[in-house]
């Protein structure tokens, strides 16, 4: 499970298994030289990656990564089967959309707990995360404040840090900040109370912000860890 006193970097793979095989070993090699490096990094099997590669893609990440693996399922329905699939493939955490029915959210959180997985509710498109949480039998481990990929280019669309204190006033959960996160945004996320910052690996020419794949990704991971220390 995750420690509320630790600040984590979540690196998201959203392309194909070839990129995982190419870049993930460089991250492992680089952050092992940093105190607590692999412990403070979560590797995400992103939604597009899972759609492309399936459970086999998660297994590939598990074969290369010794630590936490997030299956970004964005579950909407069928929570039990999706959590079971992710766990059997090697994931230690999974996501469900906050806009899902309360029944799905409750089943998702309970199943994750039973399988000793970290439950994450992704609040993409949710206006009031606290209202979602108030309807649940048990809160998740992590609440994800998420500015979507398609929202990154919209002026005024920002990660809604104003919800951090509102959520924490009622629930003892970790807060994750996702969507267009670079080093500057990572500093802002930590300043505003986030425990986890999510950085996407981004190919040159793609319109999103994150860690560019034509840079030294291992070195960038170390810089993120130093920034959120």
Backbone as CSV, one residue per row, in Angstrom:
resi,resn,N_x,N_y,N_z,CA_x,CA_y,CA_z,C_x,C_y,C_z
1,UNK,0.837,-1.198,0.000,0.000,0.000,0.000,0.877,1.255,0.000
2,UNK,0.249,2.403,-0.199,0.986,3.658,-0.296,1.034,4.360,1.058
3,UNK,2.096,5.125,1.251,2.335,5.837,2.499,1.901,7.288,2.339
4,UNK,1.084,7.785,3.253,0.583,9.155,3.152,1.682,10.196,3.325
5,UNK,2.824,9.794,3.880,3.914,10.740,4.107,4.923,10.772,2.962
6,UNK,4.719,9.928,1.970,5.638,9.843,0.831,5.014,10.513,-0.389
7,UNK,5.857,11.181,-1.181,5.395,11.795,-2.428,5.862,10.936,-3.590
8,UNK,4.927,10.598,-4.434,5.171,9.614,-5.482,5.117,10.241,-6.877
9,UNK,5.876,9.624,-7.783,5.804,9.938,-9.202,5.186,8.744,-9.917
10,UNK,4.147,8.978,-10.682,3.522,7.947,-11.492,3.831,8.238,-12.954
11,UNK,4.512,7.319,-13.614,4.898,7.486,-15.013,3.982,6.631,-15.873
12,UNK,3.277,7.281,-16.811,2.258,6.599,-17.600,2.759,6.228,-18.988
13,UNK,2.640,4.955,-19.318,2.905,4.456,-20.670,1.574,4.352,-21.405
14,UNK,1.426,5.117,-22.486,0.160,5.163,-23.211,0.257,4.672,-24.654
15,UNK,1.432,4.211,-25.065,1.599,3.814,-26.463,1.565,2.287,-26.596
16,UNK,2.694,1.680,-26.899,2.676,0.241,-27.139,3.723,-0.467,-26.297
17,UNK,3.697,-1.795,-26.386,4.600,-2.597,-25.560,6.059,-2.397,-25.977
18,UNK,6.284,-2.029,-27.241,7.653,-1.763,-27.679,8.283,-0.628,-26.902
19,UNK,7.497,0.428,-26.624,8.026,1.537,-25.837,8.313,1.105,-24.404
20,UNK,7.461,0.255,-23.858,7.702,-0.265,-22.508,9.034,-1.000,-22.455
21,UNK,9.250,-1.888,-23.422,10.496,-2.664,-23.429,11.718,-1.777,-23.646
22,UNK,11.548,-0.694,-24.382,12.672,0.204,-24.664,12.995,1.112,-23.480
23,UNK,11.968,1.699,-22.864,12.199,2.769,-21.894,12.126,2.342,-20.426
24,UNK,11.292,1.358,-20.124,11.148,1.000,-18.713,12.454,0.516,-18.080
25,UNK,13.273,-0.290,-18.765,14.551,-0.679,-18.154,15.456,0.516,-17.845
26,UNK,15.388,1.577,-18.648,16.221,2.753,-18.366,15.750,3.462,-17.102
27,UNK,14.443,3.442,-16.860,13.918,4.042,-15.629,14.361,3.224,-14.432
28,UNK,14.225,1.903,-14.528,14.655,1.023,-13.434,16.108,1.283,-13.102
29,UNK,16.967,1.286,-14.125,18.402,1.474,-13.915,18.695,2.824,-13.275
30,UNK,18.023,3.858,-13.730,18.316,5.208,-13.264,17.864,5.446,-11.834
31,UNK,16.631,5.044,-11.507,16.108,5.400,-10.191,16.598,4.472,-9.094
32,UNK,17.188,3.351,-9.441,17.788,2.501,-8.403,18.972,3.194,-7.738
33,UNK,19.515,4.205,-8.410,20.629,4.963,-7.830,20.140,6.083,-6.922
34,UNK,18.828,6.257,-6.821,18.238,7.294,-5.981,17.648,6.625,-4.747
35,UNK,17.896,7.190,-3.580,17.378,6.610,-2.349,15.858,6.502,-2.418
36,UNK,15.361,5.291,-2.259,13.922,5.066,-2.323,13.333,5.250,-3.700
37,UNK,14.170,5.221,-4.747,13.720,5.555,-6.095,12.588,4.685,-6.607
38,UNK,12.800,3.362,-6.674,11.762,2.494,-7.209,10.542,2.474,-6.296
39,UNK,10.743,2.676,-5.000,9.612,2.680,-4.066,8.721,3.888,-4.276
40,UNK,9.297,4.983,-4.769,8.543,6.225,-4.926,7.972,6.407,-6.328
41,UNK,8.176,5.430,-7.194,7.645,5.509,-8.558,6.591,4.431,-8.771
42,UNK,5.476,4.848,-9.338,4.442,3.931,-9.793,4.481,3.940,-11.318
43,UNK,4.450,2.772,-11.913,4.393,2.677,-13.371,2.954,2.402,-13.782
44,UNK,2.460,3.244,-14.681,1.064,3.124,-15.110,0.962,2.460,-16.475
45,UNK,0.106,1.457,-16.542,-0.360,0.946,-17.824,-1.549,1.811,-18.197
46,UNK,-1.326,2.805,-19.072,-2.348,3.782,-19.392,-3.528,3.175,-20.131
47,UNK,-4.630,3.901,-20.150,-5.847,3.397,-20.803,-5.618,3.042,-22.272
48,UNK,-4.986,3.925,-23.077,-4.756,3.542,-24.485,-3.853,2.309,-24.604
49,UNK,-2.879,2.199,-23.701,-1.966,1.049,-23.712,-2.733,-0.242,-23.433
50,UNK,-3.603,-0.225,-22.414,-4.362,-1.424,-22.085,-5.313,-1.788,-23.220
51,UNK,-5.933,-0.791,-23.849,-6.826,-1.075,-24.968,-6.066,-1.710,-26.127
52,UNK,-4.821,-1.305,-26.299,-4.008,-1.820,-27.404,-3.395,-3.181,-27.067
53,UNK,-2.882,-3.321,-25.859,-2.082,-4.498,-25.511,-2.803,-5.498,-24.602
54,UNK,-3.882,-5.076,-23.951,-4.625,-5.976,-23.082,-3.872,-6.365,-21.819
55,UNK,-4.337,-7.434,-21.198,-3.706,-7.907,-19.959,-2.256,-8.300,-20.193
56,UNK,-1.937,-8.755,-21.402,-0.550,-9.133,-21.712,0.382,-7.936,-21.571
57,UNK,-0.129,-6.748,-21.880,0.690,-5.550,-21.730,1.024,-5.266,-20.278
58,UNK,0.066,-5.509,-19.384,0.342,-5.342,-17.955,1.371,-6.370,-17.501
59,UNK,1.252,-7.587,-17.995,2.225,-8.625,-17.629,3.635,-8.258,-18.078
60,UNK,3.742,-7.629,-19.237,5.068,-7.202,-19.703,5.663,-6.184,-18.744
61,UNK,4.851,-5.228,-18.303,5.346,-4.248,-17.331,5.777,-4.958,-16.053
62,UNK,4.979,-5.911,-15.585,5.343,-6.639,-14.362,6.666,-7.369,-14.522
63,UNK,6.945,-7.879,-15.704,8.202,-8.611,-15.915,9.424,-7.695,-15.839
64,UNK,9.197,-6.376,-16.002,10.305,-5.422,-16.040,10.352,-4.491,-14.837
65,UNK,9.282,-4.443,-14.065,9.182,-3.459,-12.985,8.882,-4.155,-11.659
66,UNK,9.719,-3.917,-10.628,9.546,-4.623,-9.354,8.541,-3.986,-8.403
67,UNK,8.100,-2.762,-8.712,7.285,-2.019,-7.752,5.813,-1.942,-8.114
68,UNK,5.188,-0.825,-7.707,3.763,-0.632,-7.916,3.434,-0.441,-9.399
69,UNK,2.359,-1.078,-9.843,1.863,-0.937,-11.208,0.390,-0.537,-11.156
70,UNK,0.064,0.566,-11.821,-1.309,1.061,-11.869,-1.935,0.666,-13.201
71,UNK,-3.033,-0.062,-13.140,-3.810,-0.350,-14.344,-4.866,0.738,-14.474
72,UNK,-4.682,1.630,-15.444,-5.606,2.749,-15.614,-6.819,2.277,-16.414
73,UNK,-7.636,1.468,-15.759,-8.788,0.854,-16.415,-9.886,1.868,-16.724
74,UNK,-9.996,2.894,-15.874,-11.144,3.818,-15.943,-12.455,3.024,-16.012
75,UNK,-12.574,2.083,-15.105,-13.763,1.229,-15.045,-15.031,2.070,-14.915
76,UNK,-16.067,1.671,-15.621,-17.377,2.316,-15.537,-18.414,1.320,-15.019
77,UNK,-18.270,0.060,-15.404,-19.195,-0.994,-15.014,-18.405,-2.299,-15.020
78,UNK,-18.988,-3.337,-14.443,-18.284,-4.618,-14.417,-17.030,-4.564,-13.566
79,UNK,-17.127,-3.913,-12.417,-15.951,-3.629,-11.594,-15.231,-4.885,-11.138
80,UNK,-15.967,-5.903,-10.715,-15.323,-7.095,-10.156,-14.427,-7.782,-11.186
81,UNK,-14.948,-7.971,-12.383,-14.167,-8.647,-13.414,-12.950,-7.855,-13.836
82,UNK,-13.088,-6.538,-13.934,-11.959,-5.721,-14.383,-10.856,-5.674,-13.323
83,UNK,-11.230,-5.561,-12.058,-10.221,-5.565,-10.998,-9.515,-6.919,-10.953
84,UNK,-10.276,-8.010,-11.056,-9.675,-9.347,-11.048,-8.695,-9.509,-12.204
85,UNK,-9.075,-9.028,-13.389,-8.198,-9.124,-14.553,-6.896,-8.382,-14.317
86,UNK,-6.990,-7.159,-13.804,-5.795,-6.358,-13.574,-4.887,-7.018,-12.543
87,UNK,-5.489,-7.539,-11.482,-4.679,-8.168,-10.424,-3.980,-9.418,-10.940
88,UNK,-4.690,-10.235,-11.695,-4.085,-11.470,-12.194,-2.960,-11.191,-13.177
89,UNK,-3.002,-10.016,-13.822,-1.937,-9.637,-14.759,-0.736,-9.015,-14.062
90,UNK,-0.872,-8.702,-12.783,0.273,-8.176,-12.048,0.137,-6.764,-11.537
91,UNK,-1.007,-6.121,-11.771,-1.205,-4.752,-11.281,-1.411,-4.753,-9.767
92,UNK,-0.976,-3.670,-9.134,-1.171,-3.506,-7.695,-2.119,-2.358,-7.381
93,UNK,-2.592,-1.658,-8.402,-3.525,-0.549,-8.251,-4.352,-0.461,-9.523
94,UNK,-5.538,0.151,-9.409,-6.401,0.295,-10.581,-7.285,1.519,-10.399
95,UNK,-7.842,1.987,-11.532,-8.677,3.188,-11.510,-10.099,2.887,-11.958
96,UNK,-11.027,3.657,-11.383,-12.419,3.635,-11.774,-12.849,5.082,-11.972
97,UNK,-13.755,5.349,-12.899,-14.208,6.717,-13.127,-15.198,7.156,-12.050
98,UNK,-14.994,8.358,-11.522,-15.879,8.886,-10.501,-17.292,9.121,-10.984
99,UNK,-17.486,9.174,-12.289,-18.819,9.354,-12.863,-19.589,8.042,-12.962
100,UNK,-18.977,6.942,-12.542,-19.654,5.641,-12.567,-20.753,5.599,-11.514
101,UNK,-21.710,4.676,-11.649,-22.748,4.530,-10.631,-22.133,4.196,-9.268
102,UNK,-22.746,4.652,-8.186,-22.214,4.336,-6.846,-22.038,2.841,-6.619
103,UNK,-22.918,2.028,-7.205,-22.791,0.580,-7.042,-21.466,0.074,-7.608
104,UNK,-21.103,0.583,-8.777,-19.833,0.176,-9.392,-18.648,0.656,-8.563
105,UNK,-18.738,1.882,-8.067,-17.652,2.433,-7.255,-17.475,1.619,-5.973
106,UNK,-18.576,1.275,-5.312,-18.480,0.501,-4.075,-17.914,-0.890,-4.326
107,UNK,-18.364,-1.539,-5.393,-17.825,-2.858,-5.720,-16.336,-2.773,-6.048
108,UNK,-15.954,-1.744,-6.781,-14.557,-1.557,-7.169,-13.669,-1.394,-5.934
109,UNK,-14.045,-0.485,-5.042,-13.235,-0.214,-3.852,-13.134,-1.460,-2.973
110,UNK,-14.246,-2.160,-2.795,-14.248,-3.353,-1.951,-13.394,-4.460,-2.555
111,UNK,-13.483,-4.633,-3.878,-12.699,-5.693,-4.516,-11.211,-5.389,-4.435
112,UNK,-10.849,-4.140,-4.653,-9.437,-3.764,-4.524,-8.926,-4.063,-3.117
113,UNK,-9.725,-3.717,-2.113,-9.317,-3.969,-0.732,-9.140,-5.462,-0.476
114,UNK,-10.053,-6.264,-0.998,-9.978,-7.710,-0.790,-8.741,-8.311,-1.438
115,UNK,-8.310,-7.718,-2.557,-7.142,-8.227,-3.284,-5.866,-7.485,-2.921
116,UNK,-5.939,-6.631,-1.900,-4.795,-5.841,-1.442,-4.232,-4.973,-2.567
117,UNK,-5.142,-4.371,-3.306,-4.781,-3.425,-4.358,-5.138,-2.012,-3.917
118,UNK,-4.453,-1.032,-4.491,-4.747,0.375,-4.228,-5.902,0.794,-5.134
119,UNK,-6.981,1.289,-4.538,-8.139,1.743,-5.313,-8.012,3.235,-5.589
120,UNK,-8.201,3.606,-6.843,-8.085,4.993,-7.269,-9.354,5.408,-8.003
121,UNK,-10.017,6.473,-7.537,-11.169,7.002,-8.251,-10.727,8.223,-9.042
122,UNK,-10.847,8.119,-10.358,-10.447,9.185,-11.284,-11.621,10.135,-11.477
123,UNK,-11.434,11.396,-11.077,-12.502,12.386,-11.114,-12.538,13.182,-12.414
124,UNK,-12.048,12.602,-13.500,-12.120,13.234,-14.811,-13.574,13.570,-15.150
125,UNK,-13.845,14.861,-15.413,-15.181,15.279,-15.791,-16.164,15.416,-14.644
126,UNK,-15.696,15.203,-13.402,-16.567,15.310,-12.229,-16.449,16.721,-11.654
127,UNK,-17.571,17.404,-11.498,-17.554,18.777,-10.986,-17.279,18.844,-9.490
128,UNK,-17.797,17.881,-8.727,-17.659,17.916,-7.272,-17.235,16.541,-6.753
129,UNK,-15.923,16.288,-6.668,-15.447,14.989,-6.174,-15.975,14.628,-4.788
130,UNK,-16.119,15.615,-3.929,-16.574,15.334,-2.573,-17.981,14.736,-2.577
131,UNK,-18.826,15.230,-3.453,-20.189,14.699,-3.532,-20.173,13.236,-3.925
132,UNK,-19.257,12.863,-4.835,-19.123,11.459,-5.229,-18.715,10.613,-4.035
133,UNK,-17.722,11.076,-3.296,-17.206,10.308,-2.160,-18.238,10.145,-1.059
134,UNK,-19.073,11.149,-0.862,-20.058,11.102,0.211,-21.104,10.011,-0.011
135,UNK,-21.248,9.543,-1.234,-22.243,8.519,-1.546,-21.714,7.105,-1.349
136,UNK,-20.424,6.964,-1.053,-19.810,5.642,-1.006,-19.854,5.019,0.377
137,UNK,-19.854,3.686,0.398,-19.785,2.967,1.668,-18.418,3.117,2.301
138,UNK,-17.365,3.076,1.472,-15.983,3.180,1.923,-15.227,4.039,0.919
139,UNK,-14.409,4.984,1.373,-13.646,5.797,0.423,-12.537,4.992,-0.239
140,UNK,-12.062,5.449,-1.373,-10.929,4.781,-2.024,-9.631,5.130,-1.310
141,UNK,-8.544,4.532,-1.767,-7.224,4.899,-1.244,-6.751,6.218,-1.831
142,UNK,-7.103,6.465,-3.103,-6.589,7.632,-3.833,-7.724,8.301,-4.602
143,UNK,-7.738,9.632,-4.552,-8.626,10.432,-5.392,-7.764,11.129,-6.441
144,UNK,-8.088,10.926,-7.709,-7.304,11.490,-8.810,-7.999,12.743,-9.340
145,UNK,-7.344,13.895,-9.188,-7.824,15.134,-9.793,-7.206,15.216,-11.183
146,UNK,-8.025,15.121,-12.205,-7.527,14.828,-13.548,-8.034,15.841,-14.572
147,UNK,-7.080,16.509,-15.223,-7.380,17.281,-16.429,-7.080,16.372,-17.616
148,UNK,-8.098,16.053,-18.398,-7.946,15.078,-19.462,-7.035,15.532,-20.590
149,UNK,-6.547,14.579,-21.346,-5.699,14.876,-22.500,-6.361,15.873,-23.450
150,UNK,-7.643,15.643,-23.710,-8.346,16.492,-24.663,-8.626,17.875,-24.099
151,UNK,-8.431,18.052,-22.803,-8.651,19.346,-22.170,-7.376,20.184,-22.067
152,UNK,-6.226,19.562,-22.302,-4.954,20.253,-22.082,-4.825,21.528,-22.907
153,UNK,-5.374,21.526,-24.109,-5.224,22.679,-24.984,-6.280,23.749,-24.788
154,UNK,-7.187,23.543,-23.842,-8.266,24.505,-23.609,-7.830,25.538,-22.575
155,UNK,-7.848,26.796,-22.962,-7.449,27.869,-22.053,-8.336,27.860,-20.803
156,UNK,-7.694,27.936,-19.658,-8.427,27.988,-18.398,-8.726,26.635,-17.779
157,UNK,-8.482,25.552,-18.524,-8.682,24.222,-17.960,-7.453,23.840,-17.147
158,UNK,-7.627,23.714,-15.839,-6.507,23.414,-14.955,-6.888,22.258,-14.041
159,UNK,-5.877,21.669,-13.416,-6.139,20.651,-12.393,-6.785,21.341,-11.196
160,UNK,-7.881,20.809,-10.724,-8.703,21.499,-9.724,-8.197,21.250,-8.298
161,UNK,-7.103,21.924,-7.958,-6.531,21.752,-6.626,-7.433,22.298,-5.519
162,UNK,-8.418,23.108,-5.888,-9.317,23.657,-4.875,-10.095,22.554,-4.156
163,UNK,-10.151,21.375,-4.756,-10.868,20.270,-4.116,-10.032,19.548,-3.061
164,UNK,-8.732,19.780,-3.026,-7.857,19.015,-2.127,-8.300,19.159,-0.679
165,UNK,-8.402,20.370,-0.188,-8.754,20.576,1.215,-10.182,20.141,1.509
166,UNK,-11.096,20.331,0.549,-12.483,19.905,0.761,-12.552,18.394,0.948
167,UNK,-11.847,17.660,0.099,-11.850,16.200,0.207,-11.179,15.752,1.501
168,UNK,-10.026,16.355,1.799,-9.271,15.949,2.987,-9.991,16.317,4.293
169,UNK,-10.881,17.283,4.245,-11.619,17.643,5.456,-12.575,16.533,5.884
170,UNK,-12.918,15.639,4.946,-13.867,14.567,5.234,-13.255,13.167,5.153
171,UNK,-12.221,13.008,4.341,-11.714,11.669,4.072,-10.185,11.617,4.155
172,UNK,-9.685,10.535,4.720,-8.235,10.321,4.817,-7.785,9.559,3.575
173,UNK,-7.605,10.288,2.487,-7.218,9.682,1.213,-5.991,10.387,0.668
174,UNK,-5.275,9.703,-0.228,-4.197,10.344,-0.964,-4.788,11.070,-2.164
175,UNK,-4.122,12.136,-2.573,-4.548,12.913,-3.730,-3.517,12.763,-4.839
176,UNK,-4.015,12.441,-6.025,-3.163,12.332,-7.202,-3.534,13.442,-8.180
177,UNK,-2.513,14.046,-8.806,-2.724,15.116,-9.788,-2.270,14.623,-11.154
178,UNK,-3.175,14.699,-12.135,-2.882,14.147,-13.460,-3.357,15.088,-14.547
179,UNK,-2.635,15.068,-15.672,-3.057,15.821,-16.845,-2.151,16.982,-17.176
180,UNK,-1.246,16.780,-18.134,-0.348,17.854,-18.549,0.680,18.213,-17.500
181,UNK,1.199,17.211,-16.805,2.136,17.465,-15.713,3.575,17.445,-16.222
182,UNK,4.254,18.596,-16.104,5.694,18.702,-16.312,6.317,19.039,-14.970
183,UNK,7.599,19.401,-14.959,8.262,19.690,-13.685,7.612,20.863,-12.958
184,UNK,7.221,21.893,-13.709,6.581,23.055,-13.087,5.250,22.672,-12.459
185,UNK,4.444,21.926,-13.192,3.139,21.506,-12.670,3.315,20.542,-11.498
186,UNK,4.360,19.717,-11.539,4.623,18.810,-10.424,4.887,19.585,-9.137
187,UNK,5.673,20.663,-9.249,5.927,21.510,-8.067,4.626,22.115,-7.560
188,UNK,3.785,22.570,-8.460,2.508,23.152,-8.084,1.616,22.124,-7.405
189,UNK,1.615,20.909,-7.930,0.784,19.850,-7.356,1.179,19.563,-5.911
190,UNK,2.477,19.434,-5.674,2.951,19.156,-4.316,2.649,20.331,-3.405
191,UNK,2.848,21.552,-3.883,2.551,22.753,-3.094,1.080,22.775,-2.683
192,UNK,0.225,22.294,-3.567,-1.211,22.307,-3.298,-1.707,21.066,-2.562
193,UNK,-0.792,20.205,-2.156,-1.165,19.101,-1.281,-1.280,17.738,-1.907
194,UNK,-0.890,17.583,-3.163,-0.962,16.265,-3.797,0.102,15.334,-3.245
195,UNK,-0.230,14.050,-3.193,0.727,13.013,-2.793,1.379,12.343,-3.991
196,UNK,0.670,12.344,-5.121,1.121,11.656,-6.332,1.015,12.607,-7.512
197,UNK,2.063,12.679,-8.328,1.982,13.423,-9.580,2.132,12.425,-10.723
198,UNK,1.272,12.580,-11.724,1.246,11.638,-12.853,1.805,12.333,-14.086
199,UNK,2.883,11.784,-14.629,3.511,12.342,-15.826,3.395,11.340,-16.966
200,UNK,2.827,11.786,-18.075,2.706,10.937,-19.258,4.003,10.940,-20.056
201,UNK,4.376,9.792,-20.578,5.431,9.744,-21.584,4.812,10.182,-22.911
202,UNK,5.455,11.143,-23.567,4.873,11.771,-24.752,5.867,11.741,-25.910
203,UNK,5.432,11.228,-27.042,6.282,11.204,-28.229,6.426,12.607,-28.820
204,UNK,7.582,12.908,-29.438,7.741,14.193,-30.125,6.659,14.371,-31.178
205,UNK,6.096,15.577,-31.219,5.058,15.860,-32.187,3.654,15.688,-31.655
206,UNK,3.494,14.938,-30.568,2.173,14.821,-29.963,1.877,16.087,-29.156
207,UNK,0.609,16.475,-29.032,0.267,17.796,-28.485,0.189,17.870,-26.966
208,UNK,0.620,16.813,-26.267,0.435,16.782,-24.821,1.718,17.124,-24.078
209,UNK,1.556,17.423,-22.806,2.696,17.760,-21.954,3.032,16.575,-21.057
210,UNK,4.327,16.350,-20.872,4.761,15.263,-19.999,6.259,15.076,-20.121
211,UNK,6.690,13.825,-20.067,8.102,13.490,-20.245,8.289,13.045,-21.697
212,UNK,9.053,13.799,-22.454,9.248,13.474,-23.870,10.100,12.215,-24.004
213,UNK,9.702,11.366,-24.936,10.397,10.098,-25.099,11.735,10.236,-25.818
214,UNK,12.007,11.414,-26.392,13.308,11.618,-27.035,14.307,12.260,-26.085
215,UNK,13.964,12.336,-24.796,14.907,12.800,-23.786,15.441,11.592,-23.018
216,UNK,16.346,11.838,-22.078,16.821,10.787,-21.177,15.729,10.585,-20.122
217,UNK,14.869,9.605,-20.354,13.700,9.414,-19.502,14.103,9.068,-18.069
218,UNK,15.156,8.281,-17.918,15.626,7.954,-16.576,16.081,9.186,-15.814
219,UNK,16.811,10.069,-16.489,17.259,11.313,-15.867,16.063,12.199,-15.528
220,UNK,15.066,12.242,-16.402,13.875,13.039,-16.119,13.130,12.490,-14.901
221,UNK,13.094,11.184,-14.777,12.455,10.590,-13.591,13.173,11.028,-12.326
222,UNK,14.503,11.056,-12.367,15.261,11.512,-11.200,14.967,12.969,-10.892
223,UNK,14.838,13.802,-11.938,14.527,15.215,-11.717,13.144,15.384,-11.088
224,UNK,12.177,14.589,-11.539,10.852,14.653,-10.933,10.915,14.251,-9.461
225,UNK,11.633,13.188,-9.162,11.739,12.737,-7.771,12.359,13.827,-6.895
226,UNK,13.385,14.495,-7.412,14.006,15.577,-6.654,13.048,16.748,-6.477
227,UNK,12.248,17.025,-7.497,11.319,18.162,-7.450,10.215,17.954,-6.417
228,UNK,9.725,16.712,-6.297,8.605,16.464,-5.396,9.050,15.966,-4.030
229,UNK,10.329,15.946,-3.778,10.890,15.437,-2.500,10.219,16.122,-1.323
